[in-house]
Every structure is written in structure tokens, then in C-alpha cells.
Amino acid sequence: MRKIYLALFAAYVAGVFGCGGSPTAPSEDEVFYLHQRGVIDKRFSWERYFPPLDREQSTRLPRRVGVSILEGDVRLSRPLDWYLRTADYTAEKRQISYQSPRQFVFNIYERTDSTRAPWVEVLSRYEEDVAKAGGTIMAGRIPVATSNAQGRSYLIKTTIESSPPYDSYAHEVIVRSSNRILLVQIVHGEDIEASIDEMTDALRSMLVY
């Protein structure tokens, strides 16, 4: 299973250098509501359109659209055909979940850890949460970065009780800025070759305020 981790990590590292700056937060007039496929509650826009992160289709990636999520605290560039599955902006429980047609789920959860806590404390608490949930850490504490924040990446295996039982895999990344700590969870199958670039591009594009 380490091959799964190394394949994704290699793809991530190949494009991450040169990122990691600290861009200025966009002004309000650069952001407006996005209403399109996948909005789960017509009374509330869970994401807003953020044009500076729009990206055209490439040979390896679909067309991407810039979005502002978690009430403007996070921005990222996501494929236009991702489907918004669930969202909850309740204080201390904020999360949003997307489904890719390339057979993976991209989740973002806001954690309640103190931003003043040292990395070792934040990671130890997260690892305890994984163990309590029945997950197994296959590899972890690998340094990574988003567009303006630092992170630590893990490969998690979870055995799903069914008949017969099967293993589910997720790359989970603890991302921290000076204002908040997030868990980015990418749930996928054993074969990730077709979606490696899409997963890593979304993570690298993230701006966390």
C-alpha cells in the first residue's frame, strides 16, 4: 500500500515548489455567489465564485473554477464537474464535501485545535482521532504545502465491515494557517493513477485565511 502513498506524494512534490507564498486576501468585489450543479440548498450558497483561481483545461486536468468556501475563509480551484455532496457551516463543525466523477471524494473539515499549539500536539491529537475511528496510519507526518499554508500528509486505511469486508483508503492532510487548522481528506480506491493530478492540483491551489 505504500506505493499508493508514494505515487500521490511524488505527483504533489513535482508541482509544489514555487508555491507557499502569502498572497493578500482578495477584496469583496472579486467574489460573488456561484449557483450551478451540485448546490445542495437553494436557500444558501455554500460556495461563491472566485475568478482569480479559474484554470483552463490542460492535457492532464479538466477545466477548473475558482471557489470561495467556508464563508470565505478558504479558496481553491476545483474541476467544474465536481459535485457538491454535503456542507455544514455550523460553528466549530464547518465542513464541505465534493464528489469527483474520477472516483474520489474531496472533503474539507475545520478542526478546533488551537492555532498556537505546536505541530507535535496537533498531529498527536489527530492521530488519536484516527485510532479511535478504527483507521490505520500507513504513512504520515510528511511535510506538504498549499498555496499559502503548511501541512502534514497521511495515508489512512480503514476496513469497512461488509460481506465481504473491504479496505478504504484516504490521503488526509492537516493544513494550518495563522488563523485556522483544517483536515483535507481525499477518499479513494486502491488505483489512483487516473486522478493523482486532479487531487494534488486542488490541494496545492488552496488559499487558507
Backbone as a ProteinNet text record, in pm:
[ID]
protein_1_A
[PRIMARY]
MRKIYLALFAAYVAGVFGCGGSPTAPSEDEVFYLHQRGVIDKRFSWERYFPPLDREQSTRLPRRVGVSILEGDVRLSRPLDWYLRTADYTAEKRQISYQSPRQFVFNIYERTDSTRAPWVEVLSRYEEDVAKAGGTIMAGRIPVATSNAQGRSYLIKTTIESSPPYDSYAHEVIVRSSNRILLVQIVHGEDIEASIDEMTDALRSMLVY
[TERTIARY]
82.2	0	86.3	211.3	298.8	312.5	298.1	305.7	198.4	77.7	-30.5	13.4	73.6	114.4	223.7	325.4	438.8	399.1	303.5	259.1	195.5	109.6	43.5	141.6	227.1	321.5	419.8	464	554.7	488.1	361.9	288.7	273.4	253.2	237.2	367.7	476.8	605.7	648.6	615.2	655.5	601.9	489.1	430.5	427.3	477.4	458.2	564.9	686.1	792.3	761.3	785.5	748.9	618.5	542.8	420.9	457.4	354.8	379.9	399.3	364.2	373.2	257.9	244.7	136.7	63.1	-21.1	-92.6	-189.9	-217.1	-312.2	-453.2	-535.3	-673.5	-746.7	-829	-899.2	-1003.1	-1027.8	-1130.5	-1268.3	-1369.3	-1504.9	-1560.3	-1522.8	-1583.1	-1527.8	-1429.2	-1378.8	-1457.9	-1549	-1620.5	-1770.9	-1840.1	-1985.3	-2040.5	-2170.2	-2229.4	-2223	-2194.3	-2190.4	-2313.4	-2395	-2512.9	-2501.2	-2476.9	-2462.6	-2483.6	-2460.1	-2480.3	-2413.2	-2486.8	-2430	-2466.1	-2526	-2566.1	-2676.5	-2657.6	-2747.8	-2861.9	-2858.1	-2965.5	-2982.8	-3092.7	-3113.2	-3131.5	-3154.6	-3170.5	-3036.5	-2928.7	-2797.9	-2691.1	-2599.7	-2489.6	-2369.3	-2336.6	-2225.8	-2090.8	-2087.8	-1963.8	-1993.4	-1894.1	-1904.9	-1796	-1825.2	-1732.8	-1617.1	-1493	-1374	-1286.8	-1310.3	-1245.9	-1093.5	-1018.7	-872.9	-816.3	-894.1	-844.7	-901.2	-968.7	-1012.9	-891.7	-899.8	-791.7	-851	-789.3	-836.8	-796.5	-865.5	-834.3	-693.3	-623.8	-490.1	-490.8	-376.5	-369.1	-392.3	-370.1	-383	-493.5	-552.5	-652.2	-773.6	-892.7	-1012.8	-1014.9	-1109.3	-1126.7	-1160.6	-1100.3	-1122.9	-1182.6	-1263.8	-1329.8	-1285.3	-1258.7	-1220.3	-1342.7	-1335.6	-1449	-1400.3	-1487.8	-1466.5	-1561.3	-1507.7	-1587.9	-1562	-1635.7	-1626.4	-1636.6	-1737.9	-1769.3	-1653	-1578	-1469.2	-1334.9	-1326.1	-1200.1	-1106.3	-1159.5	-1078.7	-1117.3	-1018	-1043.5	-964	-1017.8	-945.9	-994.5	-916.6	-951.2	-994.7	-1122	-1173.8	-1226.5	-1221.6	-1279.9	-1427.2	-1468.1	-1603.6	-1707.7	-1671	-1769.1	-1770.2	-1700.1	-1715.2	-1857.1	-1911.2	-2047	-2042.4	-2112.1	-2118.4	-2210.7	-2155.1	-2230.3	-2299.8	-2220.9	-2275.4	-2196.1	-2256.7	-2187.6	-2256.7	-2177.9	-2231	-2142.2	-2201.2	-2123.7	-2153.9	-2201.4	-2221.9	-2087.9	-2082.4	-1957.8	-1893.6	-1762.6	-1680.4	-1712.7	-1799.2	-1829.3	-1824.7	-1763	-1770	-1700.7	-1767.9	-1713.3	-1784.3	-1716.5	-1776.2	-1719.7	-1802.2	-1763	-1798.3	-1702.5	-1722	-1700.4	-1772.5	-1754.3	-1696.8	-1586.2	-1530.3	-1580.8	-1612.3	-1650.7	-1536.8	-1413.9	-1298.8	-1282.5	-1391.4	-1398.7	-1317.9	-1332.6	-1281.4	-1365.4	-1356.6	-1429.2	-1327.3	-1354.3	-1263.8	-1336.8	-1294.9	-1360.2	-1268.5	-1327.5	-1253.1	-1328.3	-1259.4	-1316.6	-1233.5	-1300.5	-1227.4	-1213.6	-1090.3	-1065.1	-1065.1	-1080.7	-1091.1	-960	-851.2	-721.9	-682.8	-610.3	-558.2	-450.2	-456.1	-353.6	-220.4	-220.4	-95.5	-27.7	-96.1	-39.3	74.4	180.5	290.3	243.8	316.3	279.1	263.8	358.7	354.6	224.7	172.9	48.5	-71.2	-73.5	-182.7	-185.2	-69.1	-62.3	-93.9	-47.9	-76.6	-226.6	-293.6	-438.4	-510.4	-466.6	-525.7	-504.2	-383.3	-353.7	-437.8	-465.5	-555.6	-696.2	-741.2	-873.4	-881.5	-773.4	-770.3	-783.8	-708.2	-712.8	-851.7	-913.5	-1046.7	-1149.4	-1130.1	-1223.5	-1197.4	-1092.8	-1063.7	-974.3	-910.5	-821.3	-679.7	-604.4	-464.3	-378.2	-277.9	-188.1	-80.7	-81.8	15.8	144.6	130.5	244.3	196.7	286.8	237.2	342.2	294.1	374.2	467.5	423.7	503.4	477.1	578.5	555.8	506.3	400.6	347.2	306.8	255.7	213.3	98.4	9.9	-90.6	-32.8	-117.4	-67.7	-11.5	-68	-18.5	-14.3	-20.7	-21.8	61.5	100.7	179.4	90.4	135.8	57	142.4	77.7	140.3	44.4	97	13.7	23.4	-90.1	-100.4	-171.2	-139.7	-218.9	-289.1	-423.1	-504	-578.9	-575.4	-653.3	-761.5	-883.1	-995.3	-1063.8	-1085.3	-1155.3	-1304.8	-1379.6	-1524.8	-1591	-1674.4	-1742.9	-1857.7	-1842.9	-1945.4	-1926.2	-1995.9	-1980.9	-1948.2	-1819.1	-1703.7	-1654.5	-1573.6	-1518	-1419.6	-1402.2	-1306.9	-1236.3	-1121.5	-1041.2	-1068	-1084.6	-1099	-972.3	-927.4	-804.8	-834	-757.8	-772.4	-636.6	-608.4	-498	-556.9	-501.6	-551.7	-437.9	-467.9	-366.4	-412.8	-333.2	-357	-294.1	-377.2	-332.5	-352.5	-250.8	-265.8	-216.7	-294.1	-253.4	-245.1	-223.7	-216.4	-353.1	-461.8	-597.4	-677.7	-639.8	-723.8	-644.4	-700.6	-643.2	-751.4	-717.3	-811.2	-763.1	-858.9	-828.4	-882.6	-794.1	-834.5	-827.1	-939.8	-949.3	-987.6	-902.1	-929.4	-949.5	-1075	-1110.5	-1111.9	-1041.4	-1025.6	-1011.3	-1006.9	-983.6	-834.8	-802.1	-661.8	-588.3	-659.3	-597.8	-624.6	-520.1	-538.1	-465.2	-412.9	-332.7	-408.6	-538.4	-615.1	-652.5	-636.9	-684.2	-577.5	-453.7	-347.1	-334.4	-326.1	-303.5	-419.1	-540.7	-658.8	-659.4	-626.5	-622.3	-518.6	-398.1	-289	-306.4	-362.2	-383.5	-480.2	-589	-686	-621.7	-542	-477.7	-375.7	-294.5	-193.1	-254.6	-373.4	-435.4	-495.9	-511.1	-585.6	-519.5	-602.9	-564.4	-641.9	-571.7	-635.7	-611.1	-719.5	-709.9	-751.4
-119.9	0	125.9	113.3	230.3	286.7	203	250.2	353.8	335.2	432.6	567	566.2	691.6	758.8	683.2	741.9	797.5	732.1	782.1	919.1	935.4	1064.7	1168	1128.8	1223.5	1272.8	1183.7	1224.2	1324.8	1300.7	1393.9	1528.5	1526.2	1650.4	1729.2	1663.2	1730.4	1789.3	1720.5	1766.3	1904.3	1941.8	2070.8	2169.3	2131.8	2218.4	2325.6	2302.4	2400.2	2526.1	2640	2767.1	2817.6	2733	2774.6	2807.8	2838.1	2858.9	3003.6	3098	3238.5	3279.9	3410.2	3461.5	3573	3540	3642.4	3718.3	3840.2	3922	3868.8	3870.9	3825.3	3909.2	3847.7	3921.6	4016.7	4123.3	4217.6	4160.6	4211	4157.3	4162.7	4266.6	4279.5	4179.6	4098.2	3993.2	3863	3859.1	3736.6	3757.7	3664.4	3669.6	3528.8	3517.2	3385	3296.7	3170.1	3070.9	2981.9	2974.1	2887.8	2795.9	2670.6	2576.2	2434.4	2338.2	2197.6	2164.8	2096.9	2048	2127.5	2246.1	2321.9	2244.8	2216.5	2124.8	2194.4	2326.6	2400.3	2532.3	2547.5	2666.4	2792.2	2777.7	2894.3	2950.4	2876.5	2918.4	2876.6	2965.4	2932.1	2888.1	2761.6	2706.6	2746.8	2783.9	2830.8	2952.8	3040	3156.6	3149.1	3207.9	3205.8	3300.8	3252.1	3331.8	3326.6	3417.6	3412.7	3405.3	3467.5	3459.6	3317.6	3219.9	3081.6	2996.5	3056	2980.9	2929.5	2808.3	2749.7	2675.7	2692.6	2625.5	2478	2399.2	2256.5	2240.1	2139	2105.7	1961.3	1913.4	1775.3	1674.3	1713.8	1620.9	1656.9	1776.7	1823.1	1882.1	1863.4	1925.1	2075	2147.2	2288.9	2304.6	2405.4	2427.2	2565.7	2575.4	2700	2739.5	2868.5	2916.8	2934.2	2883.3	2896.1	2943.5	3013.3	3057.9	2978	2908.9	2821.1	2852.6	2783	2805.1	2954.3	3016.7	3157.5	3250.2	3213	3296.2	3268.7	3177.8	3151.4	3061.6	2993.4	2906.1	2930.9	2935.6	2940.9	2829.2	2774.8	2673.1	2668.7	2602.8	2580.9	2436.2	2414.5	2276.9	2249.6	2123.8	2090.5	2129.2	2178.5	2228.4	2119.9	1993.5	1885.3	1816.6	1871.6	1817.7	1844.9	1751.1	1763.4	1792.8	1896.9	1931.2	1833.4	1751.3	1645.8	1695.3	1744.5	1790.8	1912.2	1989	2101.7	2136.1	2190.1	2232.9	2347.4	2464.8	2580	2616.2	2519.1	2540	2567.5	2665.1	2699.9	2577.7	2561.8	2452.8	2317.8	2317	2192.5	2213.3	2320.6	2354.6	2249.6	2211.4	2112.9	2124.3	2076.5	2071	1949.6	1884.4	1759.9	1762.8	1724.6	1717.4	1574.7	1538.2	1409.6	1436.8	1371.7	1380.8	1265	1288.9	1176.8	1079.2	1117.9	1027.9	939.6	914.6	813.7	847.1	969.5	1000.1	1112.1	1124.8	1226.9	1320.9	1450.1	1552.5	1628.1	1605.9	1665.5	1766.2	1872.5	1969.4	1989.4	1966	1983.1	2086.1	2176.1	2268.2	2205.3	2194.9	2138.1	2247.6	2207.1	2302.2	2317.3	2258.9	2273.7	2421.1	2457.2	2592.8	2617.6	2732.1	2765.3	2798	2812.9	2838.5	2709	2596	2467	2426.9	2364.5	2317.8	2202.5	2181	2075	1940.3	1906.9	1773.9	1751.8	1856.8	1844.3	1827.5	1907.5	1898.9	1761.6	1711.9	1583.6	1467.3	1475.1	1367.8	1357	1470.4	1469.1	1410.5	1448.6	1393	1241.9	1195	1052	973.6	1033.6	970.3	957.9	1060.4	1056.5	945.2	926.6	819.7	683.7	662.9	534.3	507.8	611.4	594.8	559.2	609.6	583.5	448.6	377.7	246.3	248.4	361.3	371	327.3	293.4	255.1	352.6	409.9	502.3	422.7	428.4	355.4	435.7	566.9	658.3	794.2	875.5	1000.9	1103	1220.1	1334.9	1379.3	1366.7	1408.1	1555.9	1642.3	1786	1812.1	1892.5	1937.6	2083.5	2144.2	2283.3	2308.4	2400.3	2452.3	2581.5	2660.4	2783.5	2880.8	2882.4	2977.7	2921.7	2789.5	2730	2601.9	2560.5	2439.6	2322.7	2199.7	2083.1	1961.3	1857.5	1727.6	1621.5	1532.2	1436.9	1295.5	1222.8	1084.7	998.3	870	770.6	684.5	680.8	609.2	494	377.1	262.1	232.3	212.6	176.9	54	-46.5	-166.8	-148	-157.3	-139.7	-274.9	-280.1	-405.1	-427.3	-527.8	-564.8	-712.3	-763.6	-905.1	-916	-937.6	-946.3	-807.4	-795	-665.6	-616.3	-485.4	-430.4	-310.8	-274.6	-165.3	-36.9	72	205.3	283.8	364	441.1	590.3	669.2	814.1	879	980.4	1069.5	1182.3	1203.1	1305.4	1402.8	1531.2	1634.5	1734.6	1751.6	1857.1	1984.4	2084.7	2212	2320.8	2405.6	2511.7	2645.3	2748.2	2885.6	2952.7	3082.4	3152.5	3165.6	3139.8	3161.1	3034.3	2921.7	2802.6	2676.9	2561.9	2431.6	2348.6	2291.3	2213.7	2070	1980.9	1846	1831.5	1808	1778.4	1627.6	1567.1	1421.2	1383.2	1304.7	1258.9	1108.1	1065.4	923.5	862.1	749.7	691.4	540.2	476.7	333.7	303.7	180.4	140.9	194.4	212.7	261.6	411.5	493.9	639.2	702.4	618.9	671.4	774.1	751.2	839.1	971.5	981.7	1101.9	1169.9	1123.7	1182	1332.3	1373.4	1514.6	1601.2	1551.1	1626.3	1645.9	1541.4	1550.8	1653	1640.2	1725.2	1869.8	1891.8	2028.4	2104.1	2038.3	2103.4	2138.8	2047.5	2073.7	2186.3	2185	2288.8	2427.3	2432.6	2561.4	2631.5	2561.8	2614.5	2736.2	2838.9	2957.6	2952.8	2954.7	2943.2	3072.2	3139.2	3267.7	3255.4
0	0	0	38.4	38.2	-102	-204.7	-343	-371.2	-312.3	-329.5	-275.4	-157.8	-95.7	-176.8	-215.9	-285.7	-421.7	-489.7	-619.5	-606.5	-508.6	-489.6	-436.5	-345.3	-288.1	-394	-483.6	-590.6	-683.2	-715.3	-800.6	-731.9	-602	-525.9	-524.7	-492.1	-481.6	-615.5	-724.1	-856.4	-887.5	-829.7	-861.4	-747.9	-630.7	-515.5	-501.6	-552.5	-534.1	-612.7	-549.8	-609.3	-550.5	-479.4	-409.9	-266.6	-186.1	-45.2	-6.2	-94.5	-61.4	27.6	47.4	132	59.8	-38.4	-113.7	-25.9	-65.6	7.3	-13	91.1	79.3	-24.6	-110.2	-214.7	-157.3	-229.1	-185.4	-213.1	-143.7	-154.2	-295.5	-372.1	-504.3	-605.5	-564.6	-651.1	-636.2	-539.3	-506.9	-521.8	-588.1	-594.8	-590.8	-567.2	-546.2	-669.7	-648	-754.7	-741.8	-844.8	-846.4	-966.9	-942.3	-1052.1	-997.7	-1081.2	-1045.3	-912	-826.3	-702.4	-579.9	-594.3	-476.3	-404.6	-274.7	-205.7	-132.9	-124.2	-58.3	-132.5	-205.8	-287.9	-204.6	-75.3	11	56.8	30.6	80.2	-18.9	-50.1	-139.9	-57.6	-64.8	13.9	-44	-168.7	-228.7	-315.2	-325.9	-411.6	-517.9	-631.5	-743.8	-717.4	-742.7	-720.8	-846.8	-942.8	-1074.9	-1076.4	-980.1	-988.5	-988.8	-942.7	-940.2	-1053.8	-1150.9	-1268.4	-1345.7	-1396.4	-1475.2	-1594.7	-1710.6	-1830.6	-1831.2	-1911.7	-1925.9	-1981.2	-1930.9	-1981.4	-2030.2	-2072.8	-2121.8	-2010.2	-1884.4	-1773	-1674.5	-1690.1	-1594	-1664.1	-1607.6	-1664	-1634.1	-1692.1	-1662.8	-1514.7	-1450.1	-1307.9	-1283.7	-1180.1	-1143.6	-1003	-982.5	-851	-762.8	-640.2	-547.6	-411.6	-342.2	-205.1	-117.1	-15.6	69.4	216.9	304.2	448.2	479.3	416	440.3	407.7	302.8	255.6	318.4	414.9	483.1	403.8	301.9	216.1	71.4	-17.8	-161.8	-228.6	-335.7	-410.7	-553.6	-635.8	-775.7	-790.2	-827	-837	-976.8	-1022.7	-1151.6	-1159.3	-1274.3	-1292.7	-1270.3	-1294.2	-1283.2	-1147.4	-1049.3	-913.7	-865.3	-789.5	-737.8	-588.3	-545.9	-404.2	-332.1	-241.3	-175	-47.9	45.6	173.4	220.3	310.1	371	502.4	594.7	723.1	771.4	789.3	834.6	979.7	1056.2	1199	1266	1354.1	1422.4	1486.7	1466.2	1519	1455.6	1351.7	1280.7	1129.6	1085.1	943.5	856.8	749.8	656.7	523.5	418.8	285.7	214.3	132.2	67.7	-80.3	-164.5	-308.3	-358.8	-464.6	-533.2	-671.2	-704.5	-838.8	-923	-1051	-1137	-1162.1	-1121.8	-1134.6	-1011.5	-942.3	-836	-710.9	-661.5	-528.9	-469.1	-335.6	-261.8	-198.4	-207.3	-155.3	-44.4	81	197.2	265.4	318	398	529.4	641.3	773.9	850.4	922.6	1008.8	1146.8	1195.9	1326.8	1433.5	1557.8	1667.9	1745.4	1693.6	1759.8	1768	1871.7	1885	1780.9	1714.9	1615.5	1682.2	1813.6	1886.4	1930.2	1913.2	1954.1	1860.8	1912.2	1826.3	1737.8	1627	1533	1602.3	1690.9	1751.7	1827.9	1892.4	1967.5	1873.4	1768.5	1670.3	1604.1	1563.2	1493.7	1588.6	1712	1807.9	1832.5	1843.2	1865.1	1743.2	1624.4	1502.6	1495.3	1526.7	1522	1622.2	1736	1833.1	1775.2	1703.5	1640.6	1536.4	1459.1	1359.4	1426.5	1533.9	1605	1663.1	1721.8	1779.5	1673	1550.5	1441.8	1373.6	1416.8	1359.9	1238	1210.6	1095.2	1129.1	1026.2	1040.7	961.2	1024.6	955.8	884.1	749.8	669.2	649.6	645	633.2	682.3	735.8	789.3	824.1	864.1	902.8	791.5	665.7	550.8	523.8	524.8	500.9	358.7	347.8	219.5	235.7	128	135.9	40	77.4	-14.5	-72.8	-139.1	-199.4	-97	24.3	124.2	266.7	281.2	415.1	415.7	534.4	550.9	592.2	564.7	600.6	629.1	682.6	706	651.6	569.9	496.2	553.2	545.9	594.3	490	489.9	418.6	523	515.9	615.1	548.4	612.2	566	668.5	619.2	705.3	648.3	730.8	686.9	707.7	599.8	604.4	629.4	733.1	764.5	666.3	586.3	488.3	458.8	360.5	324.4	175	141.1	231.3	270.6	377.2	415.9	310.1	301.1	206.3	269.9	211.6	264.4	187	261.2	203.4	234.5	140	157.9	149.1	224.1	219.3	241.7	163.2	194.2	277.6	396.1	485.4	515.8	503.8	521.2	625.9	731.5	828.8	772.8	749	692.6	796.9	817.3	916.4	861.7	893.5	869.5	1005.4	1008.7	1137.3	1202.7	1124.9	1176.6	1199.6	1137	1147.8	1110.5	1150.3	1117.8	1049.6	935	855.1	840.1	815.1	770.1	629.2	533	396.3	378.6	345.4	336.4	193	128.3	-8.1	-2.3	-15.2	-3.2	-142.8	-159.2	-293	-284.2	-398.6	-404.8	-410.5	-442.3	-444.2	-566.2	-678	-801.3	-814.1	-805.2	-811	-929.3	-1019	-1129.7	-1213.4	-1238	-1326.1	-1261.6	-1131	-1061.6	-976.2	-981.5	-899.8	-923	-1050.4	-1080.3	-1031.7	-1046.4	-1004.4	-852.6	-778.5	-632.7	-586.9	-639.2	-592.8	-638	-756.1	-803.9	-713.2	-672.5	-583.9	-450.5	-396.2	-267.6	-278.3	-382.2	-399.1	-417.4	-478	-508.5	-387.3	-276.2	-161.8	-98.3	-78.2	-2.2	128.7	240.7	372.1	448.8	488.4	557.6	704.4
[MASK]
+++++++++++++++++++++++++++++++++++++++++++++++++++++++++++++++++++++++++++++++++++++++++++++++++++++++++++++++++++++++++++++++++++++++++++++++++++++++++++++++++++++++++++++++++++++++++++++++++++++++++++++++++

